[in-house]
Amino acid sequence: MVQAYVLFKVASGLEREVCKKIADLDEVLVAGVIYGEYDVIAKISVPDMDSLEEFLSVKMRKVPNVILTSTMIIAREFRGKNQRPRK
């Protein structure tokens, strides 16, 4: 299993629209509109590196108004003992 965070720069004013389209993709666990250098972030999960490449180079290119992406593969993930789901 490979998990990664993908950061997106999108066309101005279309952050919510793009985020909703990204969130609908099967590989996306969660997506959100963010502030800062990037506009949208998504956490994705795929079976292997080939699937990651397929997701990024084929599926992501079909999402309109995405200008730039940056992918960060998760090496190790930790959860706090008191972590609660966000509402």
N, C-alpha and C positions, 0 to 999 in steps of 0.2 A: 504494500500500500504506500502510495506517495501522496503527501499532502503539501500544499503550497498556498501562500498568499499571493494574489495578483493585484497590483495597483494599476489603476486606469486613469489616464487623462482623457477627458471627453469634451465634445463641443460645448461651448458655454451655454448654460441654461438648460441643458438636457441631462443633467446628472441623475435625476429621479427616474426618468424614462429609461436611460441606459441601465441603471442599477436594477430596475425591475426585470428587464430582458435578461440580464446576466443571472439574476437570482432564479430564473425559470430553467436554466440549464441543469441537466441531471447531475453533473459533476460538482456543482456549487452547493456547499453546505450552508453558507450564509454570505450575504452581500450587504454593503452599507455605503451610504453617501458620507464622505469625510471632508474635513477642511484641511487646507494646506496645499502642498505642491501637487498632490493627486486629488482626484474628485471622487473616486469609487474604489472600494477594496472588496475583494472576494476571497473567501477561504474555499479551496477546492480539494477534492479527494479523488484520486484515480488509482487503478490497480498497479501501474508500473510507469517507467519513464517514457516508453513508447506512447502510452495513452496520454501522458502529459503533453508530449510534443504534438500529438493529434489534436488535443483540446485547444492548445495555444495557437497552432498554425492553421487549423481548419475552422473549428467552431467559433473562436474569438474573432476571427476575421470577417465572419458573417454578421457580427453585431454592428449595426450602423452607429456612426458618430464617435467611435473609439479612435482617439488620435495616437495614443502611445500606451504601452503596457510595460510593467516591470514585475518580474516573477521572482519570488523568494521561496525556495524549497525549505520546508520545515525539517531540520535535522533531528530535533528532540523537542517534545512539548511537555510542559509541566502544568499542573493545576493545583491551585491552593486548596488547602483542606476546608476552608470556609467559603469557597466560591459558590455563589448562587446564580441560577439562570437570570438573565436580565429580562425585564418586561418591556 
